[in-house]
Amino acid sequence: MCQLISGRGKMSTFFYGSTSDNKREFEERLSNANFGYLLKRVGVKEKSKSIWLLTYQRTILGTNETFKIECALIKDTCRVYIDEKAWQTIFKK
């Protein structure tokens, strides 16, 4: 169970993209997502004025992995882009 969600929908508002289109289904997937590891942000690269690539590092079973996710400023809120590929990268390890 996701420890970052204290109430339904609080975390889901910080995502955008095709996977988050169906809000109820996305909230259910997010509440069951694997957050069993620590993420450490190790880099930020500006892609355009309102889009950035964030580089994160995690250690799973003694193996260090680095991956990138895209985020954007949308209506004064920073949101993480989530499609099926990004979901697999972040949660299916």
C-alpha angles and dihedrals in degrees: 000000000000110000092196095069114079093172135013113279099010095111098032092070089069094065133075133179140075096308092055096050094099098056098192094048091044092051090052092050091046093050089055096042121124111253092162095130139055121253122209120193107227102171149010126202123185110230095178138338093289104020128075137178112225119202117209133185127206136173118222119178091343095309120118115219130184123200139167131229130186124233132180140193106246120174092342093308127105108231132185117233110236126184126149093277092051090046091054091048095050104035112019101069 
